């Protein structure tokens, strides 16, 4: 099949004459006079413009492309900077009189036996005016790349990447833009630059005046709220609205991660890496941080991501490393807010927040937020009936939602047998006393730990015990079900009525159970080889044969705020009610789900007089025990200001902050405050004096 001559020739001509060249541009010259006023955008009257010939002059001075004006060859348009609105521009360019329509469409002939289509007016087909299409224009651009990787010691692999952008206007003043990016790699962007590019992203955005609607991979942030300051990356629908005096935002989507905040102190001379996952309450190890969701504060100051800025982050492992610009010491305070991927349940977010000026100088804020796990949609795992029963019985205590990870597979058909073993553990007032005798390594069950003895499993220690109950002895009796290799024979040992060895020794050559071992700090088993684990006593191993079940959660918050006044005198108050259920499977422990919080600010500022300026602010905050905000509710330096004070209960805080300006751009400040947190009472006083640059406070 031969090449289509006419399209190829046309493309060659356009390529040659649209590029910069040393020879004179061909074609016919066109001169246009525009303004005043100079339009922001103008469509050139000719097709096949030789763009290298285009010049624009204002008052006999040539304008620079890219700085003063921009060209859009795809649409045949010219746009000017707003600063030139009152100017008169002379536009000169050359074009090729090819006589070819600027838009063409391939004709599709009818199939044999079909009736040829009859051309009808657009009104007869759509019911809309024939020139409706002229009210909107859509531009599409994109790239598709395919690559093959191969080499010694590896199989060939195919990599692909697709990027498509769409932008334009629909009927009226509605603007539309869309972005699709898809790459075969499953890694996240590198956190070494200030700007990030999502590797896999699909989003469609509609804009009209001050309103915006996004569908797909989107994000939402609420501003102006103290108890509802959220930033989330999501997949769903999010938008910004304006109407009826209200302006705000809303979203309904499934979230891509779990929000959490960690705080730590740096190590002397160590720039990193610092693992965020190992600082979580569950100490779960490395976590995958959602790219771009982190907010890093160093000594109370927001840090900037980038290898030439303050820090870099490995999103895959959740590790932060600070650059040489910010030297870390043992007194460096680091706070990180971020979202990390959670593989527990499908989670949805519904939120709406807005503000409206009701009267002159009176603004009302209203916000609603709900984040809920779907208990019927666990991710990458499944719930059995036994799991559901365990979750229902656990209430809000995650430590009770534990199920064994072994299962019966048939007599002599498995690897392990389950045995009951009783032993003593140190416990003040446990009711058991004991005397320990040394019998040699591998013959006893206990090892000495200071003045006490700890259980290390049968034949795992040096000492045996002779124990008796009664009184307030320093030990308690504990019985566990443990796993041993199937078919093993061990002789039970009884010491003073306490069964210190095995019970129910199995007979036969094989076990009846299979088990899954989970790595855990303070486990009961150690791994001997690729397929063998040994019981070493509670707290002395690295693995467990029980599985902690994650509970589905829900969190809802309603916030009402009021702002009165202007710049000189202002009152800002906010009240919030939060309903948080740590286990939606269970009705137990739900009596403490609802908590409240309130905060009020009164600020005054005056300028002129004896002093250049003076200002004052009084803050009162109160929150119930267990109140949790979906975002950051306290200032970043709150822990430092109160020396880490926290009693774990309800809180009441009052602070007065005063400052005056001194001649010569000086500043003197005083802060007084008190805090009640649970049973802890604290007071603080702080005085500051500084000289700042002109115009600073």
N, C-alpha and C positions, 0 to 999 in steps of 0.2 A: 504494500500500500504506500503510495507516494505522499510526501509532505504537502499539506495545504499551502499552496504558493501565496495566495493573497494575504492570509493572516500572518504568515511568517515574514513576508515583505513589510507589512505594516508595523510589526513589532520591531523589525530591524531599523526601520526609519525612525520610529519613536525613540529607540535606544540611542541611535546616533545623534539625533538632533535635540534630545532633552538633556544630554550631558554637556558639561563645559568643554569647549573646543577652542582651538586657536584660530580657526577659520571663521568667516562671517556666517552668521546664522541665516538659513534660507527662509523662504516664505514671505508672507505679506505682513507689513507692519500695521499695528493698530495702536491708536493713541486715545486714552480715556481721561477725562477730567472729572474728579470726584470731590464733592463738598463745595462749600461748607453746609451743614456739618458733615464730617467724614464718617461714613457708616462703619460699624464695627466689622462687617463682613460683606463682601460683594462678589457676585458670580460673574466671571468673565464671559463675554458674549460669544466666544469662539471655542471650537474644539481643537484638539491637537496643537496645543500651545507649545512653542519652543521655550521652555521655562528658563533656560540659560540666557535668553535674550531679554527677560523681564527686568525693567528698572522702574523705580518709584522715586519721584522728587517732590520735595515740599520747599517752597520759597527758594528754588534753584539749588537746593542742597539734596544730595542723594541719600536715601534711607538705606539702612542695612537690614538685609534679610535675617530673620531670626531674632533681632533686637527690636526693630521698629515695626516690622510686618512679618507675616508668615504666609506661606503658600500651601495649598492643598491640591496637588496635581490630580488626585483621585476624583475629587469633586469639582475641580476646575474653579476653585474659590480663592480669594485673597482676603486676609483679615488683618486689621490694624490694631495697634495698642491704644488703650483708652486715652492716653495723654495727647493723642493727635486728633481728638474729636473736633476741635475748632479749626483745623487746617484744611487747605486745599491741596490735593495730591494729583500729580500728573503721572499716569501709568502708561508705559510703553512696552509693547511686546510684539513678537512675530508669531504667526501661526501658519500651519500647513493647510492649504485648501484642497484636502483629499476628497471631499464629497462623500465621506463615509459616515453613517449615523454613529453618534456617540454610544448608543445602546442598541444591541442586537440580540435576538433570541432565535435559537434553532427551531426550525419548523418541523413538527412531528407529523408525518403523513398518516392518513387513516389506514387501518388494517383492511385487508381484503374483505369485502362484504359490509364494511361499515359505511355509514353516511358521512360525508365530509362535513366538518363543523361549519356552521353558518356564523359569519361575523355579526355580532349584535352590539348595539351601543352599550357602554358601561352601565348606564342607568338601568337597562333592561336586565342585566345580569345580576348586579349587586343591589340595586335600589338606591345607590348613592350617586352623587354627581360624578361625572367622568373625570374631573380633575382632582379627585380626592387624593390620589397618590402624590400629587405635587405638594400636599401639605406636610408630608413626612419624607425623610430620606435616611436610609440605613447604610452604614459603611461596615464592611466586614474585612478583616485581615487576619492572617495567621500563618503558622509554619507547622510542618510535619517532618520529623527526622527519624530515620531508622538506621541503626548501626548493629554490627555483628562483632562480638568479642570472642576471640579464640587465642589459644596459646598452649604451650606444653604443660601437661599435667592438669588440664581443665577441659571441660566440654564446651563446645561453642554455645553462645547465648545471644539472644536477640534483645536489643534495647530499643525502645521507641519513646518518642516525646511528641506531644501535640499541644500547641498553643493557638487559641483562637480568641480574637477580640472583636466585639461588635459595638458600635456606637452610632447614635443618630437621634432623630426626632420622629415622634409619631404625630398623629393628628393633634392640632392645637399646640400647646406649649409643653407637652409631655416629652421628656428626654429619656432615652433608654440606653443602657450600656450593659454589656455582658462580657464575661471572661471565663474561658475554659482552659485549664492547664492540666495535663495528665502526663506523668512520666512513669516508666516501668519500675524505677527504683523505689524502694519502700523506706528509704531513709528520710529523716527530717532535714530542713535547711540547717546550714552551719550557723552557729551563733557567734560568728567572729566579725560581723559587720553590723552597723547601726540599722540598716534597712534589710528586710528579709523578703524573700520571694517564696510563696507557697508553691510546692512542687505539684500538688494535686488540689485543684480548686475549681469549683463551679459556682458562679454567682450571676444573677440577673438583677439589675437595678433600674428602677423607674424613678424619675425625679420630676416634680412639678412645683415651681416656686420654692417654698420653704419646706416642702414635704418630700420624703424619700421612702421607697419600699425596696427591700433587698430580699431575694429568694435564693436559697442555696447555702453556701459556706459564708457565713456572715458573723458579725460581732456586734455587741451592744454594750454601752456604758451609760450609767446614770450619773448626772452631775448635780451638785447642789444639795445632796442628801448626806446626812451623817450616819444614819443607820441603814442606808440602802445604797451605799457606794459600790456598785458592782461593775465588773468588767468581765465579759465572758466571750469565748469563741464558741460558735454553735453551728448547727446545720438545721435550717428551717426558714422561718419568715421573721424579719426584723424591719422596723421602720421608724422614721421620725415624722411627727405630724404637727400641724399648726392649723388651728381653726377655732372659732368661737371664743377667742381670747386665750385659749390653752395652747401651750407648746410643750411637747414631750416626746417620749419614745416608747416603743412596745416591742415585744417579741413573743413568739411561740415556736419552740424548737427543741431538738434533742441536743444536749450539751456533749461536747467532746472530751470533757475532763472534769476533775474534782478540784475545787478551789481550796487552798490551804496556805497558811502563813507560818514560816519558821524564823527563829531568831537564834543567833549564835555569836560567840566571841572568837575572833581570829586567833591563830597560833603564831607565836613570835617568829618572824622571818619566813613564814609560809604563805606564799601567794595562792596556793591551791594545788590540786583541785579539792574543793569542798563538796561532798556529796549531800544533796538536798534530801534524797530518799532516806538516808540513814539518820536524819534529824527528825523524821516524822514520828508521831507518838507510837505507831506500830513498829517502828524500826525495821521496815520491810526491805531494806537494801536499796539498790538503784531503782529509780523510777524514770519514766519517759515524760519529760516536760513538754507541754504543747508549745510549739514555737511561737515566740513573741508575746506570751502571756505573763512573763516574769517582770516584776518590778523590784529592783535591787536598791536598797538603801544602805549606804555606808556612812556610819557616824551621823545618821539623821538626814543625809543628803542623797537625793535620787541619783544613782549612778547611770552612766550611759554605756550601752553595749558596743563593743568593737575592739579589735586588736590594737587600734591606735587610740582608744578611749580608756574606759575604766575597767572593763571586764569582758571575758568571753565565756560562753556556756556551751557545753555539749548536751544538746537536748535529748539525745538517746539515752545517756546514762544519768542525766540530771546533775552534772558536776559543773561548778563555777570556779573559774580561775581569774584572779585579779591581775591586771597588767602592772608594769613597773611605775606607771603614773600614780597609782594608789598603793603605797607600801602598807602591808598588813602587819600589825603587831598584836600583842596579847591584850591590848585595850581597845582594839578595833571592834565596833559594834556593827553587826550585819543583820539586816532584816530583809527577807525575801518573800514576796507574795507571788504565787504562781498557780497554774493549773497543771495537773498531771493526769495521764491516761488511767482510767479505772476500768477494769474488766469484770466488774461485779454484776451490775444490772443496767439495763437501758434507762437512761435518766432524761427527763424532760424538764424544760424551764418555761414558765409563763410569767411575763412581767409587763407592767405598764406604769409609767411614771411621768408626771407632768406638773407644770406650774402655770398659774394664772393670776394676773394683777386684778384683784377684785375692786379696789379703790385706789386713789392716788396715794402711792407709798405703802400699799398693803398688798402683799403677794402670798398666795396660798400654794403649798406644795402637797401633792398626793402621790403615793407610790404603793404598788402592790407587787409582791414577788412570791412565786411558788416554785420549788424545785423538788421533784418527786421521782423516786425509783419505781419501776414497774416490776412488782414481785413475780409476775408471770413471764418475765423476759430476762432471765440471767444470761450473761454473755460468756461464751466459750465454756460453759459448764451446764449441768442440769441438776435439778432438785428432785430428790426422791421423796416418797411419803415420809420416810423416817427423818429426812432433813427438815421437812416442813414442821413435823411435830417437835423436833428439837428447837427450832426457831420460835415456835409458839410458846414453848415452855421457858425460853431464855429471858423474856422481857427485854429490858434495855441493857442488860449486862452481856457484852459480847463474850465474856469468859465462860458463860454457861451454854453458848451455842457451839458446842464441840461434840463431834460424833466420831466413833472409831473408824479408822481407815482400813480395817481388815474385813474380810468377807469369807464366809464358808463356801468352799468349792467342792466338797465331797470328801469322804473318808479316804485318807492316803492319796488324795489327788492334788494336794497343795504342797507348799514349801514350809509352812510354819504350823506350830501348835500354840494354843493359848493356855497359859498357866497362871494360877493365882499365887502371889507371893506377899507375905506380910513382913514388915520391918519397922524399925524405930527411926523417927526423924527428930532432930532437936526442936523442942517446943516448950517454952516456959509454961509451967503449970499443966503439962500434958498428961500427968498422972502416972507416968511410968519411970522407974529407975532401972539402971543397968550397970553391970560390971563387965568390962571388956578384957578379953584374954588374947594375947598374941599367939597366933598359930602359924605364922609364916606367910609370905606372899603367895597369892593364888589359892589359899586355903580358907580364908575368912571372907566376911562380907562387908567389913567396915575399914575405914582409914581414919587416922587421927587428923583433926583439923584444929590446931590450937589446943584448947582445953576440952574440945568436944570431939565426937566421932560422927562421921557421915557415912551413909549407906552407899556402896558402890556396886551392888548387885552380887548375886551368888558367885563365889570364887573370884570376886573382883577386888578383894581387900586383904588385909593382914590380920584383922581382929574378928573374933566372934563375941557374941553378947550373951550374958546371963541376965535376964530381965524379969521384973515382977511389977504388977500393977499396984495402985494404991498410993495415997499421999499426993504430994504436989511435985512429982518428979520432973526432971528437965526434958523428958522425951514423950512423944505421942506415938501411938500405933497407927500404921497406915497399911492398907491392902490394895495392891494394884493387879490388874490383868496385864501380863506381858507376853511377848512372843519369843519362842525359842525354835531352833531348827527342828523340823518334823522328824519324828522317829528317835529323838535323843532320849536317853535314859539317865535320869539323875536321881540320886537318893535324897529323900527329904530329911532335913535336919530340924529337930525340935529342941528349943532351948528355953527352959523355964516356962513352958506353956506358950511361948511365942513362936509361931512357925517362921523360921528364919530362912528356909530354903524353898524347895519346890513342892507343890501339891498337884495331885492328878497327873503324875508322870505318864506321858503317852507311851503306848506300845505300838509296834509296827515299824515299818521302814519309811513311811512318808507322812507329811503333815496333812492337815485338813483345811488350812486357811492360806489365802494370799493376802498381801498387805502392800500398801503404798506408804513409803517413808517420806516425811516432809522435813526440810531443813528448818530448824528453829533454834533460837538462842535459849540455852538452858534446857535442852531436850533430854531424853532418857536413853538414847541409843547412839552408838558410834558406828561408822562404816568401816568394816574390815577390808573389803575388797569390792569389786564391781557389783556383786550380788549378795553380799553377806553383811548383816547388821547385828550388833551385839548389845544387849541391855547392860547399862553401866550405872543405873540408879538415877533417881530424879535430880535434874539440874546439872548432871555431869556429862551430858552428851550433846550432840549437835542435831539429832533427828528425833521426831516424834511419830507415833503411829495413830495420831488422832488428827482430825481435820476441823479447823475453825471455820464455821459457816459465816460468810458476810451477810449482814441483815440489810434488807431494803429500808431506806430512810426517806423521810419527807421533811421539808422545811418551808414554812410560809411566813411572810413578814408583811405587815401593813404599817405604813408610815404617814403621818400628817404633820406638816410643817407650816410655820407662819413667820413671815418676814415683814417688819414694820419699820419705817423710817428711811433715812437716806444716808449720805456720807457722814454727816456730822454726828448724828445720834441714831443708833440702830438696835433693834431687838430682833433676835432670831431664835426661835424655839422649835423643837421637834419632839414628837412622841411616837413610840413604836410598840407594836405587839407582835411577838414571834411565837409560832406554834411549831415545835420541833419534835418529831417522833423518831427515836433511834432504831425502832424495829416495827415497821408497819405490819408485820406478820402477827405480832403479839399484842393483845389488849392489856397485858400486864405493865405495870409501872407507867401508865399513861397519865397519872394524876399530876405530874410535874411538867407536862409538855408545854404549857403556856407560860410565857414570861414577858415582862414589859420593861421598857427603858424610856427615859426622857432626858433631854438636855436643853439648856437655855443659855443664850449669850446676850449680854448687854454691853455695847461698845459705844464710846464717845471719843471724839477728836476735835480739837480746836487749834487754830493757827493764828499767829499774830500776838501782839501784846508784849509783855516783858520777855517771855520765852518764844523762840521761833515756833514751837508747836508743843502740844502735850496730848496724850491719849491714855485711855484706860479701858480695861475690859474685865468683866466679871463673868465667870463660867460656873454653872452648876450642872452636875450630871448624876443621874441615879439609874441603876439597872438591877433587875432581879437576878438571883442566883441561877446560873444556867442559861442566861440570855445569850444568844449567838446571833451575830449579824452576818448576812450573806457576803459581806465584803469587809474592808478595813473600817472600823468604827472609831478607833483610838488614834491619836497622833503617833507617828513613828517613834518619837522619843519618850513615849509615856513610861515605859519600863525604866529608862534611865532616870527620868525626872523623879520617879518614886522609888528608885533603888531596887526595882524588882519586887516591890511590895505587892502581895496578893494573898488574901486569906481564903480564896476559893468559894466565897459566898456572895451575897448581894453587895453592891458597892454604892457608896455615896461620896461624891467628890465636889469640892468647891475651890476655886482658884481666882485670885485677883491679880491682874497684871497691869502695871502702870509704867509709863515711860514718858520722858520729857526730852525735848531737843535743847542742846546747849549751843552757844555761839561757836562758830567754827566747825559746823557740821558734827558736833558731838552728840552723844546719846547716853542717858542714864536710865536704867530700868530696874524695877523691883517686882518680885513675884512672891506671893504668899499663897499657901494652899493647905488643905487638910483632906485626908482620905480615910474612909472606913471601908475595909474590904473583909467581909466575914468578921472574925474576931480580932483582926489586926487594925490598929489605929496608927496613922502616920501624919506628920506635919512636915512641911518644907518651906524654906525661905531662900531666895536667890537674888543676888544683886549683880548687875552687869554695867559696865561702862565701856564705851567704845568711841572711836573716831572713824567716821565713814566718809565715803566720797561725796561729792556734791549731789544733792537731791536724794540721798539715801536716808533711811531712818535708823 
